[in-house]
Every structure is written in structure tokens, then in C-alpha cells.
Amino acid sequence: MVRKLRTFDYFKPQTVAEVVSLLQNYQEQASLLAGGTDLLVFMKTGAKHPKYVIDLKGIPSLDTLFWDPDGLKAGNLTTLQVILKDPILQARLPMLVQAAKAVGHPQVRTRATLAGSICTASPSGDMAPSLLALDAQVRVASPGGERTIPLAAFFRGPFRTVLAPTDVVTEIRIPALPPGSGGSYRWRPKLTAIDETLAGAAAVVTVEKGNVLREVRIGLGSVAPTPMRAPRAEEFLKGKQLGNGLFAEAAGIAAGETQPRTRADYRREMTRVLVEEALKEAVLQASQAGGRP
């Protein structure tokens, strides 16, 4: 049910330091506004009642997206539509573009941000599985300075993260993939009005000479209380030579690692299907990438 918004004070700081100062003053009473696709819904439904809203859109340093030798750096304000349209991402990280396509519709993607997608910590979010498989890191500013958090250690429960009330995410970092790498994101939506994802699977592989899997990372969404990796399936695949039936066996292991809250049997079966699809497509991407870094 949509409710009338409660009154709140609005701030539009110009620097990250100002944001940190405001958060230090107001802590749990404040909410950060970037895209607003989640926050405004929470406020309208009564799930959140911030007394202070801090708008990040006036901070130029957060509105950045660039690639350097270390990999991709996406500022807090990077929207999913920017990811979809970026030619470097289309060439080097097409799986991230795939994931962005799974989110909502164009009107949502022009507002929704990559950082917001993980800060909401929705178990069924589409960006987190790919970011987990890409070994992403979260750069955070706080009164004590800046720190970097591996995304694998970022989620604490449904809609809960490790962030303190005085923390603000400034950047998402994705390390550059080594030569011979490829990735894929596959998902199945629920047949509902909001098109929420029923199960999602992301895979990143690095294939070395002799068709041996040197590195494998698998990210899963909507099949556990938080987005998750599939460590047993990853370890099963590492060091193995590509062959018939290998990915099907690994997909079965990954399905067994899930902890679905509802429709457990169906979600596990979908996980098995999606992980196998993602691994096969990731290997195809790796072969097409060749020696490109």
C-alpha cells in the first residue's frame, strides 16, 4: 500500500567529506539518495521513514566510470543504463551488461545505480551474482577514512550489509580479467508484475593451455538469504580439463550449495540449469577473447 510520505530534511552536499559529516551527525535517521529506485519505494510503502535524506547526485567524483590497467572503477552514481551503453564494458565485461539488462525496464535502469543494487542487499538482485563472480570490491568512506571491502564479505542477510550508518560507498572496483577469461550471467524471472528474478547464476572462467580451467568463480542470486558464491562447485572445476559432462556435474554441486527460502526444489533445479548454461557461455566468451587482456 502506498502511503503519504512523511516530511524530511533534504541535503545535497558537494563532496564525500560533507556526506560523511552529515552521516556522522544523523546516523540511522539519515538515508542516502542516489538513483532512488529502492529508497523512494521504501518511503512510499512505509518500510523506511528517514528524517534526513542526503542526495549524492551533486558530487562529481561519484559520477565516474573508467577502465585502467587494474580494471574497472565505477563511481556510486554509475547507472545501469550507462553500463548498458558503455562500449568498453560491452567488449570486456559483457556479462555485466547481460546482468544490467535483467533489471527492470529502461526507465528504471536510467535511475538505478550499480552501487545501489548491492547496498539494498536484495537476495534476488541481478547485479550481485555477476559482481561476486567478477571478484568485485566495494570502496567505502567513513569518519575513520577509506577502506575496501570484498563483495564476498559485504552481505550479512536479506537487505543487510556490513555498512555502518556513517559509511558511504564511493566506488565499485572490478579487477581486470587475465587473458583467456570469459563470463556469463543467466537468469529466470518470476511471472509477476515486477518481473523479479526467480534464480540467477553468473560464471567467470579462465582457461589456460590444454583447455584446463585455471580459475572459476560462480555467483548465485535469489537462491539463499543473500547473494552467494558456490565454493564447492568452484573447487571441483579448478584444474580440470574441459570435457563432456563436467559442467553438468559442477552445476549439480552448485545447486546443492543453495539455501532457497521458498520453492526450494524448483529453485535448485533452475540453479543447476543456469549454472551449466553460464559456464558453457563463459568458456565460449573465453575462446572468443583469445589472448586479449
C-alpha positions as a printed Julia matrix, in Angstrom:
293×3 Matrix{Float64}:
  0.0     0.0     0.0
  1.3     3.44   -0.94
  1.33    5.89    1.95
  1.78    9.62    2.16
  5.45   10.49    2.54
  6.46   11.78    5.92
  8.27   15.09    6.0
 12.07   15.05    5.97
 15.01   17.44    5.7
 16.88   17.35    2.41
 20.61   17.87    1.86
 22.57   17.99   -1.39
 26.28   18.01   -0.44
 29.04   18.72   -2.95
 31.76   16.43   -1.56
 32.09   12.99    0.0
 33.53   14.63    3.12
 30.27   16.56    3.55
 28.29   13.32    3.21
 30.38   11.62    5.89
 29.91   14.61    8.21
 26.14   14.55    7.73
 26.01   10.8     8.35
 28.09   11.25   11.48
 25.55   13.79   12.73
 22.35   11.91   11.84
 23.4     8.23   11.58
 20.34    5.88   11.47
 17.98    8.83   10.97
 19.51    9.54    7.53
 19.18    7.79    4.18
 21.35    8.27    1.1
 19.7     9.05   -2.24
 21.43    8.1    -5.49
 19.04    6.6    -8.04
 16.15    6.41   -5.58
 14.53    3.37   -7.22
 14.55    1.5    -3.92
 14.57    4.29   -1.34
 11.51    6.07   -2.7
  9.56    2.81   -2.85
 10.52    2.04    0.76
  9.43    5.52    1.83
  6.11    5.28   -0.02
  5.28    1.87    1.43
  6.34    2.84    4.94
  9.31    0.47    5.1
 11.6     3.47    5.75
 10.97    6.83    7.43
 14.21    8.83    7.2
 14.21   12.2     8.92
 17.07   13.3     6.68
 17.66   12.49    3.01
 21.16   13.08    1.66
 21.24   13.41   -2.13
 24.54   12.24   -3.66
 23.87   13.48   -7.2
 25.7    16.78   -6.67
 29.08   15.1    -6.12
 31.08   14.94   -9.39
 33.66   12.48   -8.03
 30.95    9.84   -7.62
 29.7    10.16  -11.21
 32.59    8.31  -12.88
 33.16    5.16  -14.88
 36.6     4.32  -16.21
 38.95    1.49  -17.04
 42.63    1.46  -16.11
 45.26   -1.33  -16.1
 43.92   -2.58  -12.75
 40.36   -2.98  -14.04
 37.03   -1.16  -13.88
 36.18    1.58  -11.4
 32.51    2.6   -11.23
 31.52    5.53   -9.01
 28.49    5.42   -6.73
 26.3     7.27   -9.25
 27.01    4.99  -12.23
 23.62    3.9   -13.54
 22.74    0.59  -15.12
 21.88    2.38  -18.36
 25.43    3.78  -18.51
 26.74    0.22  -18.07
 24.49   -1.0   -20.88
 25.74    1.68  -23.29
 29.46    1.7   -22.44
 31.46    0.25  -25.39
 34.41   -0.86  -23.25
 32.14   -2.81  -20.93
 30.34   -4.34  -23.9
 33.7    -5.58  -25.18
 35.47   -6.54  -21.94
 32.71   -7.38  -19.44
 29.65   -8.38  -21.48
 28.33  -10.42  -18.53
 27.85   -7.19  -16.56
 25.87   -5.8   -19.49
 23.8    -9.02  -19.52
 23.02   -8.57  -15.83
 22.0    -4.93  -16.28
 19.55   -5.96  -19.0
 17.83   -8.23  -16.48
 16.95   -5.3   -14.19
 13.53   -3.69  -14.61
 12.94   -1.69  -17.76
 14.7     1.31  -19.4
 13.02    3.89  -17.16
 14.29    2.06  -14.08
 17.77    1.49  -15.49
 18.25    5.19  -16.23
 17.9     5.86  -12.48
 19.06    2.67  -10.74
 22.75    2.6    -9.82
 25.25   -0.23   -9.63
 26.21    0.71   -6.06
 22.57    0.97   -5.01
 21.89   -2.51   -6.36
 24.3    -4.04   -3.85
 23.63   -1.64   -0.95
 19.97   -2.69   -0.98
 21.25   -6.27   -0.5
 18.17   -7.82   -2.06
 18.54  -11.62   -2.19
 17.05  -11.55   -5.71
 19.11   -8.69   -7.17
 20.56   -9.28  -10.63
 23.85   -7.37  -10.37
 25.3    -9.05   -7.26
 25.88  -12.55   -8.75
 27.97  -11.15  -11.61
 29.87   -8.81   -9.29
 30.6   -11.73   -6.95
 31.85  -13.85   -9.85
 33.99  -10.93  -11.01
 35.57  -10.7    -7.53
 34.38   -7.11   -7.11
 35.38   -4.86   -4.23
 33.47   -2.03   -2.57
 35.26    1.21   -1.72
 33.76    2.9     1.36
 34.32    6.3     3.01
 33.66    6.84    6.73
 34.76    9.13    9.57
 37.76    6.84   10.1
 38.92    7.14    6.49
 38.53    4.94    3.43
 38.58    1.15    3.23
 37.95   -1.57    0.67
 35.56   -4.46    1.33
 35.48   -7.62   -0.82
 31.94   -8.05   -2.08
 32.04  -11.65   -0.86
 32.17  -10.23    2.71
 29.66   -7.43    2.1
 26.27   -9.1     2.61
 25.02  -10.0     6.1
 21.43  -11.08    5.48
 18.32  -10.16    3.47
 18.56   -6.38    2.89
 21.51   -6.16    5.33
 25.16   -5.33    4.67
 28.29   -4.71    6.74
 27.96   -0.94    6.24
 27.73    1.22    9.34
 25.31    4.18    9.49
 28.25    6.52    8.91
 29.52    4.69    5.8
 29.02    5.74    2.19
 30.01    3.61   -0.8
 32.12    5.67   -3.18
 33.13    3.13   -5.82
 32.76   -0.44   -7.09
 36.02   -1.94   -8.34
 36.31   -4.96  -10.65
 39.81   -6.37  -11.19
 40.94   -6.84  -14.78
 40.46  -10.4   -16.01
 43.55  -12.28  -17.15
 43.93  -13.43  -20.78
 41.82  -16.45  -21.65
 38.91  -15.34  -19.44
 35.21  -15.1   -20.1
 31.99  -14.67  -18.17
 28.23  -15.02  -18.4
 25.08  -14.22  -16.43
 21.92  -16.3   -16.86
 18.59  -15.82  -15.09
 14.95  -16.85  -14.97
 12.3   -14.28  -14.0
  9.18  -14.82  -11.95
  5.99  -14.33  -13.93
  4.83  -11.39  -11.82
  4.1    -7.7   -12.33
  7.53   -6.68  -11.04
  9.46   -9.27  -13.11
 11.61  -10.27  -10.12
 14.33  -12.86  -10.73
 13.49  -16.38   -9.56
 17.07  -17.63   -9.88
 20.26  -16.18  -11.33
 23.73  -17.59  -11.95
 26.96  -15.93  -13.04
 30.19  -17.65  -14.01
 33.71  -16.41  -14.72
 36.36  -18.8   -16.05
 40.0   -18.54  -17.06
 41.08  -21.24  -19.49
 44.78  -21.98  -19.97
 46.73  -24.04  -22.49
 45.38  -27.56  -22.91
 41.79  -26.41  -22.18
 42.41  -26.53  -18.43
 40.28  -24.41  -16.1
 42.8   -22.34  -14.17
 40.21  -20.2   -12.36
 36.44  -20.5   -11.84
 34.08  -18.27   -9.87
 30.32  -18.78   -9.63
 27.85  -16.23   -8.22
 24.23  -17.07   -7.41
 21.18  -14.93   -6.68
 17.65  -15.49   -5.34
 18.54  -18.94   -4.01
 19.72  -18.05   -0.48
 19.17  -15.31    2.13
 21.95  -13.33    0.42
 23.68  -13.37   -2.96
 26.34  -16.08   -2.69
 29.31  -17.84   -4.24
 29.36  -21.61   -4.87
 32.78  -22.56   -3.44
 32.4   -26.34   -3.65
 31.48  -26.2    -7.33
 34.35  -23.78   -7.98
 36.89  -26.07   -6.31
 35.54  -29.09   -8.18
 36.21  -27.37  -11.51
 39.61  -25.77  -10.88
 42.45  -27.58  -12.6
 40.17  -29.84  -14.63
 40.31  -30.19  -18.39
 37.19  -29.26  -20.31
 35.14  -32.3   -21.21
 31.66  -33.7   -21.69
 29.56  -33.79  -18.55
 31.98  -31.67  -16.49
 29.75  -28.6   -16.25
 26.62  -30.66  -15.62
 28.3   -32.27  -12.61
 29.55  -28.92  -11.33
 26.08  -27.41  -11.75
 24.61  -30.17   -9.61
 27.16  -29.39   -6.89
 26.29  -25.68   -7.06
 22.58  -26.44   -6.78
 23.29  -28.41   -3.61
 25.02  -25.39   -2.07
 21.93  -23.18   -2.32
 19.58  -22.37    0.56
 16.29  -21.34   -1.07
 13.69  -19.84    1.27
 10.7   -20.8    -0.92
 10.07  -23.1    -3.91
 13.28  -24.87   -2.92
 13.16  -27.83   -5.3
 12.35  -25.67   -8.31
 14.99  -23.07   -7.47
 17.64  -25.75   -7.05
 16.71  -27.25  -10.4
 16.84  -23.82  -12.02
 20.23  -23.21  -10.4
 21.5   -26.44  -11.93
 20.29  -25.42  -15.39
 21.52  -21.82  -15.16
 24.98  -22.65  -13.79
 25.58  -25.12  -16.6
 24.42  -22.56  -19.17
 26.57  -19.82  -17.64
 29.7   -21.99  -17.53
 29.3   -23.03  -21.17
 28.81  -19.44  -22.3
 31.73  -18.23  -20.17
 34.04  -20.74  -21.87
 32.75  -19.59  -25.26
 33.48  -15.98  -24.29
 36.97  -17.01  -23.18
 37.68  -18.67  -26.52
 36.47  -15.59  -28.4
 38.58  -13.28  -26.2
 41.71  -15.26  -27.05
 44.75  -13.54  -25.65
 43.07  -10.18  -25.12
 43.57   -8.83  -21.56
